[in-house]
């Protein structure tokens, strides 16, 4: 078949595949405990839903500017200033159909044939596939549990070549839950500036942190870092708005002008109704976010305490997001193990292969405490039987 060679090279999302199989089993009436979810299990706050209903009733159902409404971009600009110490004007902000869309736009604008994009590993499954479509090449920076799944300037320096164009940094991290401190980010930023490397900072989980009060933005480290960084964020995780599809990115004006042109000819604007919901999200108190974060923290601690009782399974305590990234390597091939666990005891885990970490499993604690207890009980029994 005459399909574009870059599209033919894409690998399907392992997270979506496992989630789909788990839903298929549920539809068949089976009792599945899913640790596969990449979204909060909380409902969107009622005031946000009501804002969308009002938008429909008021006839706010037409096109907005391709980059998003000025009203929403103004509020995002204020959010950046208030929470991230970043001075982005509304003209430097492009609102897209989710943070994934924002990332895709930025990678397609910046990366080109012959370029290399540095990606710390483990990584979110879609980064390398987005890079493939651009024509560039992913160059992975391996991390380990000993380095808390983070890179440092020395590790980064070893992987920089003349072709290096971009570093993608995700903090808090999917799948590891690690969060970079200012002290850790500073030498990374300095090295990128020195080598004229663009930084794409994926901060979608910034509100879901458990060990500190804030998640620092690398662009806030000074004018030079600011000038080389595109900051990406969205509404999916913090406001439990995954299906609403609203994300955004901000960066130097020249780059954002190209992002705008690219979006003009692909999707145009994200849903006008969703934009009104996003406006309400930024205007509301953070009470629902804080409550969700506290519940996630309790679930995290519960999941860790239960996993601690299973011999041979190790992990690094996640500081953010809602994932526990566990070393299952003693049990064999992680994809095969995940498939067998799902088929044998109806527990869905995401194998680490898609994240660049064979032997690991990602367990999402975006499910109730009761389901966490039941899922780990089944998991422990399966491991004891199959070790």
C-alpha positions in Angstrom: 0.0 0.0 0.0 1.3 3.5 -0.8 1.3 4.9 2.7 3.5 7.7 3.8 6.7 6.1 5.1 6.8 8.1 8.3 3.2 7.1 9.1 4.0 3.5 8.3 6.8 3.6 10.9 4.6 4.7 13.8 4.1 2.3 16.7 0.6 2.1 18.2 0.2 3.4 21.8 0.7 0.5 24.3 -1.2 2.5 26.9 -4.3 2.8 24.7 -4.1 -0.8 23.6 -4.1 -2.2 27.1 -6.8 0.2 28.2 -8.9 -0.9 25.2 -8.5 -4.6 26.0 -9.4 -4.0 29.7 -12.6 -2.1 28.6 -13.4 -5.0 26.2 -13.3 -7.4 29.1 -15.4 -5.1 31.2 -18.0 -5.0 28.4 -18.1 -8.8 28.5 -19.1 -8.6 32.1 -15.8 -9.4 33.7 -14.6 -7.7 36.9 -11.4 -6.0 35.8 -9.2 -3.9 38.1 -7.4 -1.4 35.9 -4.1 0.2 36.8 -3.8 1.3 33.2 -5.7 4.7 33.3 -3.9 7.8 32.2 -6.6 10.1 33.4 -8.1 11.1 36.7 -11.1 9.1 37.7 -12.8 12.1 39.2 -15.6 13.9 37.4 -15.1 17.4 35.9 -16.0 19.9 38.6 -19.7 21.0 38.3 -19.0 24.7 37.7 -16.9 23.9 34.7 -19.6 21.7 33.2 -22.1 24.4 33.8 -20.0 26.9 32.0 -20.0 24.7 28.9 -23.8 24.3 29.2 -24.2 28.1 29.3 -21.9 28.4 26.3 -24.2 26.1 24.3 -27.3 27.9 25.5 -25.8 31.3 24.6 -24.9 30.2 21.1 -21.1 30.2 21.7 -20.8 27.4 19.1 -18.9 29.0 16.3 -15.3 29.4 15.3 -12.9 31.2 17.6 -9.5 32.5 16.5 -7.4 29.5 15.4 -5.1 30.1 18.4 -7.9 30.2 20.9 -10.1 33.0 22.1 -8.3 36.2 23.3 -10.2 36.0 26.6 -8.8 32.5 27.3 -5.2 33.4 26.2 -5.3 36.4 28.5 -6.3 34.3 31.5 -3.6 31.7 30.6 -1.1 34.6 30.5 -2.1 35.6 34.0 -1.9 32.0 35.2 1.7 31.8 33.8 2.7 35.0 35.6 1.0 34.1 38.9 2.0 30.5 39.2 5.1 30.0 37.1 6.8 33.3 37.2 6.7 33.5 33.4 5.8 36.6 31.4 4.0 35.3 28.2 1.8 37.7 26.4 -1.5 36.4 24.9 0.2 36.7 21.5 2.8 34.1 22.6 0.2 31.6 23.6 -1.5 29.0 21.3 -4.5 27.0 22.6 -4.8 23.6 21.0 -6.8 20.4 21.2 -5.1 19.1 24.2 -1.5 19.3 25.5 -0.7 16.3 23.2 -1.7 18.4 20.2 0.4 21.3 21.5 3.4 19.0 21.8 2.8 17.7 18.3 2.6 21.2 16.9 5.8 22.4 18.5 7.8 19.3 17.5 6.7 19.6 13.9 7.6 23.3 13.8 11.1 22.9 15.4 12.3 19.4 14.3 13.4 18.7 10.7 15.2 16.0 8.6 18.6 15.3 10.1 17.9 16.8 13.5 18.2 14.9 16.7 15.7 15.2 19.6 17.0 14.2 23.1 14.5 12.3 25.2 15.2 11.1 28.7 14.2 7.5 29.1 11.7 6.3 30.5 9.5 8.7 28.4 5.9 9.2 27.5 5.1 6.8 24.7 4.1 9.5 22.1 7.3 11.6 22.1 9.3 9.3 19.8 6.4 8.8 17.4 5.8 12.6 17.1 9.5 13.0 16.4 9.3 10.3 13.6 6.6 12.2 11.8 8.8 15.4 11.8 11.6 13.5 10.0 14.0 14.0 12.9 15.6 11.2 15.0 15.0 10.5 18.7 18.2 10.1 20.8 17.4 8.6 24.2 19.2 9.5 27.4 18.9 6.4 29.6 18.2 6.9 33.3 17.9 4.4 36.1 16.3 4.0 39.5 19.7 5.0 41.0 19.4 8.4 39.3 15.8 8.5 40.3 14.9 8.4 36.6 16.2 11.9 36.1 19.0 13.2 33.9 21.7 15.7 35.0 23.9 18.0 33.0 26.7 15.4 32.7 24.4 12.8 31.2 22.9 15.4 28.9 26.4 16.5 27.7 27.3 13.0 26.7 24.4 12.8 24.3 24.7 16.2 22.6 25.9 16.1 19.0 26.1 18.6 16.2 22.6 17.4 15.1 21.0 18.0 18.5 18.1 20.4 18.1 15.7 19.8 21.0 15.5 18.4 24.5 12.1 17.2 25.7 11.7 17.5 29.5 8.6 16.1 31.3 8.2 17.1 34.9 6.3 15.7 36.7 7.0 12.7 34.7 4.8 10.1 33.0 5.6 7.3 33.7 7.9 7.7 36.7 6.3 10.5 38.7 9.7 12.2 39.2 9.8 16.0 39.6 12.9 18.1 38.8 13.9 20.7 41.4 15.2 24.2 40.4 18.7 23.1 41.4 18.5 20.1 39.0 17.0 22.2 36.2 19.5 25.0 36.3 22.6 23.2 34.9 20.4 21.5 32.3 19.1 24.9 31.2 22.6 26.4 31.1 23.9 23.5 28.9 21.0 23.8 26.5 21.5 27.6 26.2 25.2 27.1 25.6 24.6 24.6 22.8 21.6 26.4 21.3 19.2 23.5 22.1 15.5 24.1 22.3 13.7 22.9 25.4 10.2 21.6 25.2 8.9 21.6 28.8 5.9 19.3 29.3 4.3 20.4 32.5 0.8 18.8 32.2 1.0 17.2 35.6 2.3 20.3 37.5 -0.7 20.5 39.9 -0.4 16.9 41.0 2.7 17.0 43.2 3.0 15.5 46.7 6.3 16.4 48.2 6.5 20.1 47.6 4.2 23.0 47.0 5.3 24.0 43.5 6.7 22.4 40.4 9.3 24.7 38.9 9.3 25.8 35.2 12.6 25.6 33.5 11.8 28.7 31.4 11.6 30.8 34.6 15.4 30.3 35.3 16.3 33.5 33.4 16.0 35.3 30.1 18.3 32.9 28.2 16.4 29.8 29.3 13.1 31.6 28.7 14.3 32.4 25.1 15.1 28.7 24.4 12.0 27.1 26.0 8.5 26.3 24.8 6.3 25.5 27.8 3.4 23.1 27.3 0.4 22.6 29.6 -3.3 21.9 29.6 -6.5 21.2 31.5 -6.8 17.5 31.3 -5.1 16.3 34.4 -5.5 19.1 37.0 -9.2 19.7 36.2 -10.1 16.2 35.2 -11.0 17.4 31.7 -9.3 14.8 29.5 -12.3 14.5 27.1 -12.6 18.3 26.7 -9.4 18.5 24.7 -7.9 21.8 25.6 -4.1 22.4 26.0 -1.8 25.2 25.3 1.8 26.1 24.7 3.8 29.4 25.0 7.3 30.5 23.9 9.2 33.0 21.9 7.0 35.0 19.5 8.7 33.9 16.3 8.2 30.2 17.2 4.6 30.7 18.3 3.8 32.5 15.0 4.9 29.3 13.2 2.9 27.1 15.6 -0.1 29.3 14.8 0.4 28.9 11.0 0.7 25.2 11.4 -2.5 25.0 13.5 -4.3 27.3 11.0 -4.0 24.6 8.3 -4.6 21.5 10.5 -7.3 21.8 13.2 -8.0 25.5 13.5 -9.4 26.3 16.9 -10.1 23.8 19.7 -13.8 23.5 20.6 -15.3 26.9 21.5 -17.5 25.2 24.1 -14.4 23.6 25.7 -12.7 26.9 25.7 -15.5 28.4 27.8 -15.1 25.5 30.2 -11.4 26.1 30.4 -12.0 29.8 31.2 -14.2 28.7 34.1 -11.5 26.2 35.3 -8.9 29.0 35.5 -11.4 31.3 37.2 -12.5 28.9 39.9 -10.8 28.2 43.2 -8.4 25.3 43.4 -10.5 23.5 46.1 -11.3 20.6 43.8 -7.7 20.3 42.6 -6.4 20.2 46.2 -9.0 17.6 47.2 -8.1 15.4 44.2 -4.4 15.8 44.9 -4.9 14.8 48.6 -6.9 11.7 47.5 -4.2 10.8 45.0 -1.5 11.1 47.7 -3.4 8.8 50.0 -3.9 6.3 47.1 -0.2 6.5 46.2 0.8 5.8 49.8 -1.7 2.9 50.0 -0.4 1.4 46.7 3.2 1.6 47.9 2.4 0.0 51.2 0.7 -2.9 49.5 3.4 -3.3 46.8 6.1 -3.3 49.5 4.7 -6.7 50.7 5.3 -8.4 47.3 8.9 -9.8 47.2 11.1 -8.8 44.3 9.1 -5.8 43.1 10.8 -2.4 43.5 10.0 1.2 42.7 11.0 4.8 43.3 8.5 6.8 45.3 6.7 9.1 42.8 6.7 12.8 43.7 4.0 13.7 41.2 1.5 12.5 38.6 -0.5 9.4 39.5 1.8 6.5 38.5 3.9 4.0 40.3 6.7 2.7 38.0 7.7 -0.8 39.2 10.5 -3.1 38.3 8.9 -6.4 37.3 12.0 -7.7 35.4 12.4 -10.7 37.7 9.1 -12.1 36.3 10.2 -12.1 32.6 9.2 -10.2 29.5 7.0 -7.3 30.7 4.6 -7.4 27.7 4.0 -11.1 28.1 3.6 -10.7 31.9 1.1 -7.9 31.5 -0.9 -9.9 28.9 -0.9 -13.0 31.2 -1.9 -11.0 34.3 -4.8 -9.4 32.5 -6.0 -12.7 31.1 -5.5 -14.7 34.3 -6.7 -12.4 37.0 -8.3 -9.4 35.2 -5.7 -6.8 36.4 -4.6 -4.3 33.7 -1.0 -3.0 33.9 0.9 -1.0 31.3 4.2 -2.7 30.3 7.3 -0.4 30.3 8.4 -1.3 26.8 6.4 1.5 25.3 8.1 3.9 27.7 11.6 2.7 26.8 11.9 0.6 29.9 11.4 -3.1 29.3 11.0 -5.1 32.5 9.0 -2.3 34.2 5.2 -1.8 34.7 3.3 1.4 35.1 0.5 1.2 37.7 -1.9 4.1 37.8 -3.4 4.9 41.1 -6.2 6.7 39.4 -8.8 4.3 40.8 -10.4 3.9 44.2 -8.7 2.6 47.3 -11.0 -0.4 47.3 -10.0 -1.3 43.7 -6.3 -0.7 44.5 -6.5 -3.2 47.4 -8.4 -5.7 45.3 -6.0 -5.3 42.4 -2.9 -5.7 44.4 -4.4 -8.8 46.2 -4.9 -10.4 42.8 -1.5 -9.3 41.6 0.3 -10.7 44.7 -1.5 -14.0 44.3 -0.5 -14.2 40.6 3.1 -13.4 41.3 3.3 -15.9 44.1 2.0 -18.6 41.8 4.1 -17.7 38.7 7.4 -16.6 40.2 
